[in-house]
């Protein structure tokens, strides 16, 4: 349970070296932003294709590009997010004790 009155320090404003978990979080943030922007660009391109029907020569190969980028970015974001969560996970030393206590109680 967190205490609402407790002051938390901002890791980006402190002069201390950032933790490994902070370094793992930045690629996740950037990949998430790229995912959102590729989805937005894909939707804008699809709307432009549907409403305006551009006849420019470079348009047919260009407008599906964000839709090709989206699954690759989603996969990369998922893998980076799993790595970030694994870095945040702390080892559970209490699991062995609980298993022993359960064995004794049974």
Rosetta blueprint (number, residue, H / E / L):
1 X L
2 X L
3 X L
4 X L
5 X L
6 X L
7 X L
8 X L
9 X L
10 X L
11 X L
12 X L
13 X L
14 X L
15 X L
16 X L
17 X L
18 X L
19 X L
20 X H
21 X H
22 X H
23 X H
24 X H
25 X H
26 X H
27 X H
28 X H
29 X H
30 X H
31 X H
32 X H
33 X H
34 X H
35 X H
36 X H
37 X H
38 X H
39 X H
40 X H
41 X H
42 X H
43 X H
44 X H
45 X H
46 X H
47 X H
48 X H
49 X H
50 X H
51 X H
52 X H
53 X L
54 X L
55 X L
56 X L
57 X L
58 X L
59 X H
60 X H
61 X H
62 X H
63 X H
64 X L
65 X H
66 X H
67 X H
68 X H
69 X H
70 X H
71 X H
72 X H
73 X H
74 X H
75 X H
76 X H
77 X H
78 X H
79 X H
80 X H
81 X H
82 X H
83 X H
84 X H
85 X H
86 X H
87 X H
88 X H
89 X L
90 X L
91 X L
92 X L
93 X L
94 X H
95 X H
96 X H
97 X H
98 X H
99 X H
100 X H
101 X H
102 X H
103 X H
104 X H
105 X H
106 X L
